[in-house]
């Protein structure tokens, strides 16, 4: 039996987006929407989907958390030995997507990814809760594990070892930054006649275009 979800739908009527109301720079438009999502208490407002492609051209997507953004790009932290880390080693092109359900908005961002410096990563790692630091040190992210108890025992072992000292950042852990070459802003509208605008980098200038829904 094939399940049928064709009847599941809702309309979108929370807002609109026009060329006149768009910021000239995409980063400014992103910041406006992000701050509105945070102010509206959107759940996980800084969560973003990260899409990568491996050496066999197989795509993969997962949720990571935005930990900083500026004109230099969008930052997140993870294990360099994870699946996404291996993907980015062979193909630095990636895509991010933010989705804010309550405001019926999404932002897609594509660009190239590079690693942050060890110093930058250590600076962030030092601000993490100790439990998160221990988890990062204990986990060989994306590797198979026999049972959760193995991880819990390793965390407990490390918590004793570093009970009175700082937890060191793992050698294979750190930050990535994506430098955008394209943004797309999507605002849901009634009857699926959504508003979509793209910003594409042309030299030092961002070209804005309205896209059909």
C-alpha positions in Angstrom: 0.0 0.0 0.0 1.3 3.5 -0.9 0.5 6.2 1.5 -1.1 9.3 0.0 -0.2 12.7 1.4 -1.7 14.6 -1.5 -4.5 16.0 0.6 -2.2 17.6 3.2 -1.9 21.3 2.5 -2.2 24.7 4.0 -2.3 28.2 2.6 0.2 30.9 3.2 -1.0 34.4 4.2 1.4 35.8 6.8 3.2 38.3 4.6 4.4 39.5 1.2 7.7 40.5 -0.4 8.2 43.1 -3.1 11.1 44.7 -4.9 10.4 48.0 -3.2 10.7 46.5 0.3 13.9 44.4 -0.4 17.2 45.6 1.1 19.8 46.4 -1.6 22.3 44.0 0.0 21.3 40.3 0.6 23.1 40.2 3.9 21.0 43.1 5.2 17.8 41.4 4.0 18.8 38.2 5.7 19.6 40.0 9.0 16.1 41.6 8.9 14.4 38.3 8.5 16.6 36.5 11.0 16.1 39.1 13.7 12.3 39.0 13.1 12.3 35.2 13.5 14.2 35.5 16.7 11.9 38.3 18.0 8.9 36.2 17.1 10.3 33.2 19.1 10.5 31.0 16.1 11.7 27.6 17.2 15.4 27.0 16.3 15.6 30.3 14.4 19.3 29.8 13.7 18.9 26.2 12.4 19.9 25.8 8.8 20.0 22.9 6.4 23.4 22.2 5.0 23.6 20.4 1.6 26.9 18.9 0.4 28.0 16.5 -2.4 30.5 13.7 -2.0 33.2 12.4 -4.4 30.6 10.2 -6.1 28.3 13.2 -6.7 25.8 11.9 -4.1 24.1 14.7 -2.3 23.5 14.8 1.5 21.7 17.3 3.7 21.4 17.8 7.5 20.6 20.5 10.0 23.4 22.5 11.6 23.3 25.6 13.7 24.4 29.1 12.5 27.1 30.4 14.9 28.0 33.6 13.2 27.5 35.6 10.0 29.1 38.7 8.4 30.1 39.9 5.0 32.8 37.2 5.2 30.1 34.4 5.3 28.1 32.1 7.4 29.7 30.0 10.2 29.0 26.6 11.8 31.1 24.1 13.7 31.4 20.4 13.4 33.8 17.4 13.2 36.1 17.6 10.2 36.0 13.8 10.1 32.2 13.7 9.7 30.4 12.9 6.5 29.9 16.6 5.7 33.6 17.2 6.5 34.6 14.5 4.0 32.2 15.9 1.4 33.6 19.4 1.8 37.2 18.1 1.5 36.5 17.0 -2.1 33.9 19.6 -3.1 33.8 22.9 -1.3 30.6 24.0 -3.0 27.6 23.8 -0.6 24.1 25.2 0.1 22.3 26.5 3.2 18.6 26.9 3.8 16.8 28.6 6.6 13.1 27.9 7.0 10.9 29.9 9.4 7.6 28.2 9.5 5.6 30.7 11.5 6.5 33.6 9.2 6.2 31.4 6.1 9.7 32.3 4.9 12.8 30.6 3.6 16.2 31.7 2.5 18.5 29.7 0.3 22.2 30.5 0.1 24.8 28.9 -2.1 28.6 29.4 -2.1 32.0 28.0 -1.4 33.2 26.7 2.0 36.5 27.0 3.7 37.7 26.1 7.2 38.2 28.7 10.0 41.6 29.0 11.6 42.4 26.9 14.6 42.5 30.0 16.7 39.0 31.0 15.7 37.6 27.5 16.4 39.3 27.3 19.8 37.9 30.6 20.7 34.4 29.4 20.0 35.0 26.0 21.6 36.0 27.6 24.9 32.5 29.3 25.1 30.6 26.0 24.8 29.0 24.3 27.8 31.3 21.7 29.3 28.9 18.9 28.4 29.0 19.9 24.8 32.8 20.1 24.8 33.0 16.6 26.3 30.5 15.2 23.7 32.6 16.6 20.9 35.8 15.0 22.4 34.1 11.7 23.0 32.3 11.3 19.6 33.9 10.1 16.4 31.1 11.7 14.5 29.4 9.6 11.7 31.3 6.5 12.8 29.4 3.3 13.7 29.0 2.6 17.4 27.7 -0.6 19.1 25.5 1.1 21.7 24.7 4.4 23.3 26.3 3.2 26.5 29.7 3.2 24.8 29.4 6.9 24.2 28.0 7.6 27.7 30.9 5.7 29.3 33.4 7.6 27.2 31.9 10.9 28.2 31.9 9.9 31.9 35.6 8.9 31.6 36.5 12.2 30.0 34.4 14.2 32.6 36.6 12.6 35.3 39.8 13.2 33.4 38.9 16.9 32.9 37.0 17.6 36.1 39.5 20.3 37.2 40.9 21.4 33.9 39.7 22.8 30.6 38.5 20.4 28.0 40.8 20.5 24.9 39.3 21.0 21.5 39.6 17.8 19.4 42.2 18.0 16.6 39.6 17.1 14.0 36.9 19.6 15.1 36.4 23.2 14.1 34.6 25.8 12.1 33.5 26.2 8.5 32.5 29.4 6.7 30.4 29.6 3.5 31.0 32.7 1.3 27.8 33.3 -0.6 27.6 33.7 -4.3 23.8 33.5 -4.5 20.8 34.1 -2.2 17.1 33.4 -2.7 14.4 34.8 -0.5 11.0 33.1 -0.5 7.8 34.4 1.1 4.7 32.2 1.1 1.6 33.7 -0.5 -2.1 32.8 -0.9 -2.9 30.3 -3.7 0.8 29.3 -4.0 1.6 32.5 -5.9 4.6 32.9 -3.7 7.1 35.8 -3.8 10.7 34.8 -4.8 13.7 37.0 -5.3 17.3 36.1 -6.1 20.5 38.0 -5.4 23.4 36.9 -7.6 26.9 38.2 -7.2 28.3 39.9 -10.3 31.7 41.2 -9.5 31.2 43.4 -6.5 27.5 44.0 -7.3 24.4 42.0 -6.3 21.9 41.6 -9.1 18.3 41.2 -7.9 15.6 39.4 -9.9 12.1 38.3 -9.2 11.5 34.6 -9.9 8.3 32.9 -10.7 6.9 30.7 -8.0 
